[in-house]
Amino acid sequence: MVAKILGGSEGKKGMNESLIRTRRIELVDDQGNLTAVLDGGETEEGVRGFAGVSLYGPDGPNSAATITMHGETGNPAIHLYTVGGASIIITFTEDGRPAMRTVNEDGTSTDIVP
């Protein structure tokens, strides 16, 4: 039944060939507050953007955990943000070395690239 609703077909073992295709899915709680986003990324001037998954705290995007994939390099990144403005980003440089940037609430940043 679910497969038919989604435009697929039912096989002997359940759903078969079902597909949902979209650029962005937003999840909200029972009060309508944004809690999570699955984003396929955007293309600007032929350059593929970042695809990602974001989870939001009670303050929305001001407190978030995000995992992204860079559209051109394929490098993954983890972004963590606090309401106070601090953040940590863990990723890889273009030549493949691990890299981390920390930003304090006052905006002071530190880059660590071994």
Secondary structure, 3 states (H helix, E strand, C coil): CHHHHCCCEEECCEEECCCCCCCEEEEECCCCCEEEEEECCCEECCEECCEEEEEEECCEEEEEEEEEECCCCCCEEEEEECCCCCEEEEEECCCCCEEEEEECCCCCEEEECC
